[in-house]
Amino acid sequence: MSVERSGIVVGYDGSPGAQVALDWAAEAARRHGEPLLVVHALEANPGSASPGFSAMPATARFAQGARTVVDEALARVAPRLGQEQVSAQVVQTSASAGLVDASEKAVMVVTGCRGRSRLAAGLLGSVSYAVTAHAQCPAVVVRGEQPGQPDPAHKVVVGVDDSGASERALDLAAGMAAAAGASLHVVTVGSLASPESWAYVETSAAGSKHTHAAAEELEQTTERAAARARRVHPDLPVEAEVLFGHPGLVLAELAQQAGLLVVGSRGRGGFTGLLLGSVSHRVVHEASCAVMVVHADD
């Protein structure tokens, strides 16, 4: 049975990355007429307070600090959306668990690239990574100090193949582009083991049926996706293109001129397994614009 979804969820801890994500989520909520839920995690353990402090005052201090952070977030976005369209939730759990729970009935969950967590490592913070992998709705990771939104000057790029997650990603990307007055760039990336393997096939087969068949299949996949987007959004400018290379790197490069990059991912992995597909993992680390990751069952 399908879940009735509404609202955009954004994680907020007061950090610069969270502020950027909050602004992005607020603008998306305004464009799509969705309410915005700000989630802040109260992860501190009152029992670990320093000697000389009782648990009750520590709890009160943590709660007051959380309230201050939440009030700051509401004051930042309420003028754009209206008081009735913004709400906040303080969860007494990890930030990633709280956001994944909140994503169950949301249309989108948004995180910044990195918050204040000392556990954040690499280019993508631990919270963003966990939420992107396990969210029960499309997850957006916002990067940079001034991330753009899709608009007439910044297209929406979507990577497609023949998977269920790709089809879902295409539908969402087309909807985001149409709502923003942006164009949609549909891309299929053909991946080869190495330039040497390409040269070998071209030489041994004289560029005949082997490479032609592969290119034809990619073209058909791209054109089917573009046709699907045009059927639903007849006025949407749609560009279809087949490129070759590592899919994650190719898509990340296209993100330089985009307002949003949308990719599908494999089904949600277990906490002990590989969480994201290789393409979605690569683009959320390297794309310069906001990235939306869509699972097939979102």
Residue frames as qw, qx, qy, qz and C-alpha x, y, z in Angstrom:
[[0.000, 0.889, 0.458, 0.000, 0.00, 0.00, 0.00],
 [0.411, 0.518, -0.030, 0.749, 1.40, 3.40, -0.95],
 [0.374, -0.483, -0.440, 0.658, 2.24, 5.91, 1.78],
 [0.106, 0.925, 0.295, 0.216, 0.56, 9.31, 1.73],
 [0.627, -0.136, -0.091, 0.761, 3.48, 11.72, 1.71],
 [0.084, 0.929, 0.178, 0.312, 3.77, 15.43, 2.33],
 [0.399, -0.903, 0.145, 0.066, 6.34, 17.90, 3.55],
 [0.634, 0.560, -0.389, 0.365, 10.08, 18.44, 3.23],
 [0.767, -0.620, -0.043, 0.158, 12.32, 17.42, 6.14],
 [0.464, 0.707, -0.336, 0.415, 15.66, 19.10, 6.80],
 [0.768, -0.376, -0.322, 0.407, 18.29, 18.34, 9.42],
 [0.106, 0.845, -0.098, 0.515, 19.60, 21.35, 11.32],
 [0.748, -0.405, -0.326, 0.413, 22.29, 21.72, 13.99],
 [0.170, -0.954, -0.021, 0.247, 23.26, 25.36, 13.53],
 [0.595, -0.300, 0.438, 0.603, 26.45, 24.61, 11.58],
 [0.163, 0.525, -0.329, -0.768, 27.28, 26.46, 8.34],
 [0.081, 0.030, -0.901, -0.426, 26.51, 23.35, 6.30],
 [0.035, 0.494, 0.846, -0.199, 23.15, 22.97, 8.01],
 [0.138, 0.636, 0.173, -0.739, 22.30, 26.62, 7.36],
 [0.172, 0.330, -0.611, -0.699, 22.93, 26.13, 3.64],
 [0.090, -0.194, -0.962, -0.172, 20.78, 22.99, 3.64],
 [0.077, 0.567, 0.640, -0.513, 18.02, 24.80, 5.54],
 [0.207, 0.555, -0.121, -0.797, 17.93, 27.62, 2.99],
 [0.175, 0.157, -0.812, -0.534, 17.85, 25.13, 0.12],
 [0.049, -0.336, -0.937, 0.077, 15.05, 23.11, 1.71],
 [0.131, 0.584, 0.422, -0.680, 13.02, 26.25, 2.46],
 [0.253, 0.443, -0.373, -0.775, 13.23, 27.37, -1.16],
 [0.178, -0.023, -0.929, -0.322, 12.21, 23.91, -2.36],
 [0.022, 0.459, 0.810, -0.364, 9.27, 23.95, 0.05],
 [0.203, 0.564, 0.115, -0.792, 8.19, 27.36, -1.23],
 [0.235, 0.306, -0.631, -0.673, 8.39, 26.30, -4.87],
 [0.298, -0.097, -0.919, -0.239, 6.47, 23.09, -4.37],
 [0.538, -0.432, -0.092, -0.718, 3.95, 24.36, -1.82],
 [0.764, -0.185, -0.607, 0.115, 5.08, 21.88, 0.82],
 [0.521, -0.834, 0.089, -0.155, 5.38, 22.39, 4.58],
 [0.485, 0.548, -0.575, 0.366, 8.87, 22.31, 6.06],
 [0.820, -0.565, -0.082, -0.042, 9.86, 20.25, 9.10],
 [0.226, 0.726, -0.554, 0.339, 13.16, 21.15, 10.81],
 [0.923, -0.309, -0.228, 0.022, 14.65, 18.23, 12.75],
 [0.072, 0.736, -0.551, 0.387, 17.28, 18.78, 15.43],
 [0.834, -0.129, -0.529, 0.088, 18.86, 15.90, 17.35],
 [0.408, -0.762, 0.353, -0.358, 19.47, 16.11, 21.08],
 [0.846, 0.204, -0.485, 0.086, 22.24, 13.53, 21.17],
 [0.065, 0.554, -0.615, 0.558, 23.98, 14.57, 24.40],
 [0.680, -0.291, -0.671, 0.053, 23.87, 12.11, 27.27],
 [0.341, -0.804, 0.107, -0.475, 22.96, 13.90, 30.51],
 [0.904, -0.423, -0.005, 0.061, 24.49, 11.03, 32.48],
 [0.790, 0.175, -0.047, 0.586, 27.92, 11.96, 31.14],
 [0.047, -0.947, 0.001, -0.318, 27.89, 15.41, 32.69],
 [0.420, 0.456, -0.544, 0.565, 31.08, 16.50, 34.42],
 [0.490, -0.390, -0.654, 0.425, 31.42, 15.99, 38.18],
 [0.103, -0.264, -0.273, 0.919, 29.77, 18.78, 40.11],
 [0.416, 0.068, -0.255, -0.870, 26.77, 18.97, 37.76],
 [0.532, 0.135, 0.753, -0.364, 23.61, 17.07, 38.46],
 [0.278, 0.228, 0.829, 0.429, 21.79, 15.23, 35.67],
 [0.159, 0.780, 0.591, -0.130, 18.69, 17.42, 35.89],
 [0.000, 0.842, -0.089, -0.532, 20.44, 20.76, 35.28],
 [0.239, -0.296, 0.720, 0.580, 22.47, 19.15, 32.48],
 [0.273, 0.457, 0.823, 0.200, 19.26, 17.91, 30.87],
 [0.107, 0.878, 0.355, -0.303, 17.74, 21.36, 31.16],
 [0.128, -0.694, 0.358, 0.612, 20.81, 22.96, 29.61],
 [0.268, -0.020, 0.827, 0.493, 20.82, 20.53, 26.68],
 [0.213, 0.653, 0.726, 0.039, 17.11, 21.10, 26.13],
 [0.019, 0.883, 0.118, -0.454, 17.54, 24.87, 26.26],
 [0.202, -0.481, 0.577, 0.629, 20.39, 24.67, 23.78],
 [0.264, 0.269, 0.856, 0.354, 18.25, 22.59, 21.43],
 [0.143, 0.812, 0.535, -0.185, 15.42, 25.09, 21.73],
 [0.085, -0.776, 0.178, 0.599, 17.77, 27.93, 20.87],
 [0.223, -0.198, 0.758, 0.580, 19.00, 26.11, 17.74],
 [0.206, 0.503, 0.822, 0.169, 15.45, 25.32, 16.65],
 [0.061, 0.863, 0.328, -0.380, 14.24, 28.87, 17.24],
 [0.151, -0.588, 0.425, 0.671, 17.14, 30.15, 15.14],
 [0.211, 0.085, 0.849, 0.478, 16.12, 27.85, 12.28],
 [0.140, 0.696, 0.703, -0.036, 12.45, 28.85, 12.44],
 [0.026, -0.840, -0.077, 0.536, 13.32, 32.55, 12.50],
 [0.225, -0.383, 0.599, 0.666, 15.52, 32.04, 9.44],
 [0.062, 0.134, 0.842, 0.519, 12.87, 30.45, 7.21],
 [0.122, 0.599, 0.719, -0.331, 9.48, 31.58, 8.54],
 [0.159, 0.632, -0.015, -0.759, 9.54, 34.93, 6.69],
 [0.152, 0.279, -0.716, -0.621, 9.83, 33.06, 3.39],
 [0.226, -0.163, -0.934, -0.223, 7.26, 30.37, 4.04],
 [0.538, -0.480, -0.129, -0.680, 4.92, 31.72, 6.70],
 [0.313, -0.403, 0.708, -0.488, 4.65, 30.54, 10.29],
 [0.837, 0.040, 0.314, -0.447, 1.95, 27.98, 9.51],
 [0.851, 0.451, -0.255, -0.084, 4.15, 26.22, 6.94],
 [0.401, 0.515, -0.658, 0.376, 7.15, 25.66, 9.23],
 [0.802, -0.550, 0.028, -0.231, 7.47, 23.36, 12.22],
 [0.215, 0.616, -0.717, 0.244, 10.31, 21.84, 14.23],
 [0.934, -0.282, -0.168, -0.138, 11.00, 18.60, 16.01],
 [0.068, -0.682, 0.690, -0.233, 13.68, 17.83, 18.59],
 [0.935, -0.024, -0.325, -0.142, 14.52, 14.12, 18.67],
 [0.484, -0.684, 0.530, -0.132, 16.42, 12.39, 21.48],
 [0.924, 0.090, 0.332, 0.169, 18.38, 10.08, 19.23],
 [0.481, -0.217, 0.420, 0.738, 21.12, 10.31, 16.65],
 [0.273, 0.534, -0.121, -0.791, 20.62, 12.87, 13.90],
 [0.228, 0.192, -0.805, -0.513, 20.68, 10.21, 11.18],
 [0.042, -0.298, -0.948, 0.107, 18.13, 8.00, 12.95],
 [0.165, 0.564, 0.446, -0.675, 15.84, 10.96, 13.60],
 [0.291, 0.480, -0.332, -0.758, 15.95, 12.09, 9.98],
 [0.176, 0.036, -0.926, -0.332, 15.41, 8.58, 8.61],
 [0.051, 0.432, 0.836, -0.334, 12.38, 8.19, 10.87],
 [0.216, 0.611, 0.199, -0.735, 11.02, 11.58, 9.78],
 [0.155, 0.342, -0.618, -0.690, 11.52, 10.65, 6.13],
 [0.261, 0.191, 0.946, -0.029, 8.94, 7.87, 6.30],
 [0.277, 0.718, 0.634, -0.079, 6.08, 10.13, 5.25],
 [0.041, -0.744, 0.123, 0.655, 8.00, 13.01, 3.66],
 [0.732, 0.672, 0.106, -0.024, 8.40, 13.82, -0.02],
 [0.591, 0.603, -0.297, 0.446, 12.06, 14.76, 0.47],
 [0.671, -0.693, -0.050, 0.258, 14.72, 14.86, 3.19],
 [0.433, 0.806, -0.173, 0.365, 17.58, 17.36, 2.99],
 [0.734, -0.569, -0.009, 0.371, 20.96, 17.38, 4.71],
 [0.121, 0.930, -0.331, -0.106, 24.03, 19.57, 4.49],
 [0.706, 0.476, -0.510, 0.120, 27.39, 18.22, 3.47],
 [0.576, 0.007, -0.645, 0.502, 28.80, 18.19, 6.97],
 [0.448, -0.820, -0.203, -0.292, 27.56, 19.15, 10.41],
 [0.194, -0.802, 0.456, -0.333, 29.38, 19.50, 13.72],
 [0.968, -0.234, 0.059, -0.076, 29.75, 15.79, 14.39],
 [0.240, -0.715, 0.641, 0.140, 33.28, 14.71, 15.30],
 [0.710, 0.021, 0.700, 0.079, 32.53, 11.43, 13.55],
 [0.614, 0.761, 0.059, -0.200, 32.20, 13.12, 10.16],
 [0.545, -0.407, 0.570, 0.461, 34.91, 11.86, 7.88],
 [0.456, 0.246, 0.657, 0.548, 35.94, 12.19, 4.28],
 [0.003, 0.130, 0.293, 0.947, 34.11, 14.55, 1.95],
 [0.511, -0.436, -0.442, -0.595, 30.62, 13.59, 3.09],
 [0.315, -0.406, 0.566, -0.645, 29.54, 13.82, 6.71],
 [0.004, -0.019, -0.992, 0.122, 28.44, 10.65, 8.46],
 [0.375, 0.419, 0.563, -0.606, 24.89, 11.95, 8.95],
 [0.491, 0.539, -0.241, -0.641, 24.44, 12.87, 5.29],
 [0.255, 0.296, -0.887, -0.246, 25.81, 9.52, 4.19],
 [0.110, 0.149, 0.940, -0.287, 23.57, 7.49, 6.50],
 [0.425, 0.499, 0.376, -0.655, 20.46, 9.50, 5.65],
 [0.431, 0.503, -0.463, -0.589, 21.11, 9.30, 1.91],
 [0.196, 0.182, -0.955, -0.125, 21.52, 5.53, 2.14],
 [0.069, -0.254, -0.933, 0.247, 18.55, 4.76, 4.41],
 [0.303, 0.205, 0.168, -0.915, 15.99, 7.53, 3.88],
 [0.364, 0.365, 0.855, -0.058, 12.51, 6.31, 3.04],
 [0.405, 0.862, 0.266, -0.149, 12.01, 9.11, 0.52],
 [0.637, 0.599, -0.037, 0.485, 14.30, 10.90, -1.96],
 [0.587, -0.667, -0.073, 0.453, 17.32, 12.35, -0.14],
 [0.413, 0.845, -0.018, 0.340, 19.09, 15.57, -1.11],
 [0.675, -0.411, -0.059, 0.610, 22.65, 16.44, -0.10],
 [0.210, 0.965, 0.084, 0.130, 23.40, 20.17, -0.41],
 [0.753, -0.140, 0.010, 0.643, 27.00, 21.22, -0.93],
 [0.368, 0.403, 0.127, 0.828, 28.83, 24.54, -1.07],
 [0.122, -0.299, -0.401, 0.857, 28.33, 27.91, 0.52],
 [0.393, 0.400, 0.033, -0.827, 25.95, 29.26, -2.14],
 [0.301, 0.121, 0.912, 0.250, 24.28, 26.23, -3.75],
 [0.314, 0.084, -0.302, -0.896, 21.93, 27.10, -6.57],
 [0.599, 0.280, 0.638, -0.395, 18.42, 25.91, -7.14],
 [0.393, 0.317, 0.718, 0.479, 17.14, 24.67, -10.49],
 [0.204, 0.739, 0.198, -0.610, 16.10, 27.71, -12.54],
 [0.689, 0.712, 0.093, -0.101, 16.06, 28.83, -16.20],
 [0.259, 0.823, -0.505, 0.040, 19.85, 29.28, -16.05],
 [0.144, -0.421, 0.875, -0.190, 20.61, 26.06, -14.15],
 [0.709, 0.036, -0.525, -0.470, 19.21, 22.83, -15.53],
 [0.769, -0.320, 0.476, -0.281, 18.30, 19.60, -13.78],
 [0.388, 0.449, -0.783, -0.187, 20.56, 16.71, -14.78],
 [0.836, -0.191, 0.378, -0.350, 19.33, 13.14, -14.35],
 [0.058, 0.409, -0.888, -0.204, 21.32, 9.98, -14.93],
 [0.841, 0.096, 0.141, -0.513, 19.23, 7.16, -16.40],
 [0.035, 0.244, -0.946, -0.209, 19.55, 3.47, -17.13],
 [0.552, -0.189, -0.623, -0.522, 16.91, 0.74, -17.24],
 [0.267, -0.129, -0.835, 0.464, 16.53, 0.28, -13.47],
 [0.258, -0.738, -0.615, -0.102, 13.46, 0.98, -11.39],
 [0.393, -0.647, -0.193, 0.624, 15.35, 3.55, -9.34],
 [0.251, -0.081, 0.377, 0.888, 16.34, 5.35, -12.53],
 [0.082, -0.540, -0.663, -0.512, 12.73, 5.57, -13.69],
 [0.373, -0.786, -0.452, 0.194, 11.69, 7.04, -10.36],
 [0.415, -0.449, 0.057, 0.789, 14.63, 9.46, -10.49],
 [0.167, 0.221, 0.527, 0.803, 13.59, 10.60, -13.96],
 [0.198, -0.718, -0.608, -0.274, 10.02, 11.35, -12.86],
 [0.432, -0.760, -0.263, 0.409, 11.20, 13.37, -9.87],
 [0.404, -0.246, 0.250, 0.845, 13.83, 15.23, -11.89],
 [0.075, 0.429, 0.580, 0.689, 11.28, 16.19, -14.54],
 [0.307, -0.801, -0.510, -0.060, 8.89, 17.44, -11.85],
 [0.474, -0.620, -0.079, 0.621, 11.62, 19.49, -10.17],
 [0.314, -0.016, 0.401, 0.861, 12.66, 21.03, -13.50],
 [0.047, -0.597, -0.616, -0.511, 9.09, 21.85, -14.51],
 [0.379, -0.810, -0.413, 0.171, 8.34, 23.51, -11.16],
 [0.448, -0.593, 0.073, 0.666, 11.50, 25.65, -11.43],
 [0.472, 0.853, 0.008, -0.222, 11.15, 26.64, -15.09],
 [0.261, -0.618, 0.676, 0.305, 14.43, 24.83, -15.73],
 [0.708, 0.388, -0.486, -0.335, 15.38, 22.50, -18.56],
 [0.870, -0.285, 0.389, -0.101, 15.95, 18.77, -18.08],
 [0.331, 0.636, -0.679, -0.159, 19.16, 17.09, -19.24],
 [0.952, -0.109, 0.212, -0.190, 18.70, 13.32, -19.53],
 [0.203, 0.701, -0.681, -0.053, 22.01, 11.47, -19.61],
 [0.992, -0.097, 0.075, -0.019, 22.97, 7.83, -20.08],
 [0.057, -0.795, 0.599, 0.076, 26.62, 7.03, -19.46],
 [0.949, 0.209, -0.235, -0.011, 28.27, 4.12, -21.18],
 [0.472, -0.741, 0.478, -0.015, 30.97, 2.63, -18.99],
 [0.820, 0.417, -0.386, 0.067, 34.01, 0.79, -20.36],
 [0.868, -0.386, -0.108, 0.293, 36.58, -1.15, -18.40],
 [0.454, -0.554, 0.219, 0.663, 39.39, 1.00, -19.82],
 [0.367, 0.755, -0.219, -0.497, 40.34, 3.12, -22.84],
 [0.062, -0.402, 0.866, 0.292, 42.46, 0.17, -23.97],
 [0.397, 0.261, 0.875, -0.093, 39.44, -2.12, -24.09],
 [0.445, 0.752, 0.233, -0.427, 37.58, 0.42, -26.21],
 [0.184, 0.701, -0.540, -0.428, 40.51, 0.70, -28.61],
 [0.242, -0.168, 0.946, 0.135, 40.74, -3.08, -28.87],
 [0.464, 0.487, 0.711, -0.205, 37.07, -3.51, -29.71],
 [0.369, 0.813, -0.018, -0.450, 37.15, -0.66, -32.22],
 [0.073, 0.605, -0.706, -0.363, 40.20, -2.14, -33.92],
 [0.240, -0.064, 0.966, 0.067, 39.25, -5.82, -33.90],
 [0.350, 0.545, 0.750, -0.132, 35.60, -5.24, -34.85],
 [0.247, 0.229, 0.397, 0.854, 36.28, -2.24, -37.08],
 [0.202, 0.136, 0.255, -0.936, 33.71, -0.27, -35.13],
 [0.363, -0.139, -0.713, -0.584, 31.02, -2.53, -36.50],
 [0.587, -0.468, -0.524, -0.402, 28.17, -4.35, -34.81],
 [0.588, -0.287, -0.591, 0.471, 29.78, -4.67, -31.38],
 [0.188, -0.214, -0.259, 0.923, 30.21, -1.01, -30.56],
 [0.260, -0.187, -0.373, -0.870, 27.28, 0.07, -32.73],
 [0.549, -0.434, -0.687, -0.198, 24.92, -2.25, -30.87],
 [0.449, -0.380, -0.521, 0.618, 26.12, -0.98, -27.52],
 [0.044, -0.091, -0.001, 0.995, 25.72, 2.64, -28.59],
 [0.367, -0.294, -0.564, -0.679, 22.28, 1.93, -30.04],
 [0.523, -0.470, -0.703, 0.111, 21.08, 0.38, -26.79],
 [0.307, -0.343, -0.341, 0.819, 22.27, 3.42, -24.83],
 [0.115, -0.053, -0.276, -0.953, 20.56, 5.77, -27.30],
 [0.452, -0.397, -0.679, -0.421, 17.29, 3.86, -26.96],
 [0.465, -0.464, -0.614, 0.438, 17.46, 4.00, -23.17],
 [0.171, -0.241, -0.121, 0.948, 18.04, 7.76, -23.27],
 [0.235, -0.136, -0.437, -0.858, 15.31, 8.45, -25.82],
 [0.459, -0.465, -0.745, -0.132, 12.76, 6.35, -23.90],
 [0.371, -0.463, -0.481, 0.646, 13.53, 8.35, -20.78],
 [0.031, -0.140, 0.106, 0.984, 13.28, 11.69, -22.61],
 [0.326, -0.286, -0.632, -0.642, 9.98, 10.66, -24.22],
 [0.439, -0.507, -0.720, 0.181, 8.58, 9.70, -20.81],
 [0.239, -0.396, -0.281, 0.841, 9.48, 13.12, -19.40],
 [0.103, 0.019, -0.340, -0.934, 7.94, 14.93, -22.39],
 [0.339, -0.416, -0.771, -0.342, 4.67, 12.98, -22.10],
 [0.396, -0.607, -0.588, 0.358, 4.18, 14.09, -18.50],
 [0.163, -0.741, -0.075, 0.647, 5.53, 17.63, -19.01],
 [0.633, 0.593, 0.405, 0.289, 4.85, 18.65, -22.65],
 [0.164, 0.970, -0.020, 0.179, 6.25, 22.16, -22.19],
 [0.636, -0.671, 0.303, 0.232, 9.46, 21.05, -20.49],
 [0.463, 0.747, -0.469, -0.087, 12.66, 21.58, -22.54],
 [0.887, -0.291, 0.358, 0.027, 14.36, 18.17, -22.58],
 [0.355, 0.715, -0.590, -0.125, 17.86, 17.41, -23.84],
 [0.968, -0.150, 0.197, -0.043, 18.92, 13.76, -24.24],
 [0.291, 0.781, -0.553, 0.012, 22.55, 12.70, -24.46],
 [0.982, -0.131, -0.053, 0.129, 24.72, 9.59, -24.36],
 [0.048, 0.857, -0.493, 0.140, 28.21, 10.01, -22.90],
 [0.915, 0.051, -0.368, 0.155, 31.04, 7.59, -22.14],
 [0.170, 0.552, -0.562, 0.592, 33.27, 7.25, -19.10],
 [0.223, -0.179, -0.837, 0.467, 32.88, 6.49, -15.41],
 [0.179, -0.689, -0.595, -0.373, 29.19, 7.30, -14.75],
 [0.447, -0.748, -0.343, 0.351, 29.84, 8.96, -11.40],
 [0.402, -0.355, 0.157, 0.829, 32.61, 11.18, -12.73],
 [0.123, 0.327, 0.567, 0.746, 30.74, 12.11, -15.92],
 [0.259, -0.765, -0.553, -0.205, 27.61, 13.10, -14.01],
 [0.479, -0.665, -0.204, 0.535, 29.63, 15.02, -11.42],
 [0.334, -0.092, 0.301, 0.888, 31.24, 17.06, -14.17],
 [0.050, -0.534, -0.589, -0.605, 27.85, 17.93, -15.64],
 [0.379, -0.729, -0.525, 0.222, 26.79, 19.18, -12.20],
 [0.389, -0.217, -0.033, 0.895, 29.04, 22.22, -12.61],
 [0.126, -0.092, -0.299, -0.941, 26.38, 23.94, -14.73],
 [0.413, -0.421, -0.753, -0.293, 23.36, 22.42, -13.00],
 [0.379, -0.500, 0.225, -0.746, 21.01, 23.43, -10.22],
 [0.761, -0.243, 0.485, -0.355, 20.30, 19.82, -9.24],
 [0.354, 0.341, -0.842, -0.221, 21.69, 16.39, -10.12],
 [0.804, -0.135, 0.291, -0.501, 19.34, 13.42, -9.69],
 [0.348, 0.339, -0.865, -0.126, 20.46, 9.79, -9.64],
 [0.890, -0.263, -0.165, -0.334, 18.89, 6.48, -8.74],
 [0.107, -0.547, 0.797, -0.234, 20.54, 4.07, -6.35],
 [0.446, -0.052, -0.891, -0.061, 20.33, 0.42, -5.52],
 [0.620, -0.617, -0.413, -0.255, 17.90, -0.67, -2.81],
 [0.320, -0.810, 0.335, -0.358, 18.71, 0.37, 0.72],
 [0.616, 0.260, -0.705, 0.237, 21.60, -1.64, 2.11],
 [0.724, -0.581, -0.354, 0.114, 21.94, -3.01, 5.62],
 [0.239, -0.950, 0.199, -0.026, 23.97, -1.01, 8.09],
 [0.656, -0.476, 0.516, 0.277, 26.81, -3.52, 7.76],
 [0.705, 0.323, 0.510, 0.372, 26.83, -3.62, 3.95],
 [0.251, 0.039, 0.300, 0.919, 27.62, -1.28, 1.11],
 [0.161, 0.554, 0.551, -0.604, 25.01, 1.44, 1.51],
 [0.420, 0.733, 0.008, -0.536, 24.96, 3.25, -1.81],
 [0.848, 0.425, 0.235, 0.213, 25.56, 2.19, -5.38],
 [0.637, -0.158, 0.156, 0.739, 28.91, 3.22, -6.83],
 [0.216, 0.535, 0.344, 0.741, 27.44, 5.96, -9.04],
 [0.348, -0.846, -0.263, -0.306, 25.34, 7.63, -6.35],
 [0.723, -0.550, -0.062, 0.414, 28.22, 7.28, -3.89],
 [0.563, 0.070, 0.195, 0.800, 30.57, 9.03, -6.30],
 [0.081, 0.637, 0.322, 0.696, 28.28, 11.92, -7.22],
 [0.464, -0.845, -0.248, -0.099, 27.32, 12.85, -3.67],
 [0.691, -0.463, 0.047, 0.554, 31.03, 13.13, -2.91],
 [0.475, -0.092, 0.349, 0.802, 32.10, 15.04, -6.01],
 [0.158, 0.692, 0.524, 0.470, 29.19, 16.97, -7.55],
 [0.207, 0.059, -0.206, 0.955, 29.31, 20.72, -6.95],
 [0.436, -0.289, -0.163, -0.837, 25.53, 21.18, -6.97],
 [0.622, -0.161, 0.537, -0.547, 22.84, 19.64, -4.78],
 [0.295, 0.152, -0.902, -0.277, 22.38, 15.90, -5.41],
 [0.749, -0.107, 0.238, -0.609, 19.14, 13.95, -5.02],
 [0.088, 0.210, -0.971, -0.075, 19.44, 10.19, -4.54],
 [0.738, -0.004, 0.008, -0.675, 16.34, 8.12, -5.28],
 [0.273, -0.145, 0.949, -0.053, 15.77, 4.49, -4.34],
 [0.222, -0.136, -0.793, -0.551, 13.48, 2.32, -6.47],
 [0.329, -0.519, -0.789, 0.011, 10.98, 1.88, -3.63],
 [0.075, -0.152, -0.287, 0.943, 10.79, 5.55, -2.55]]
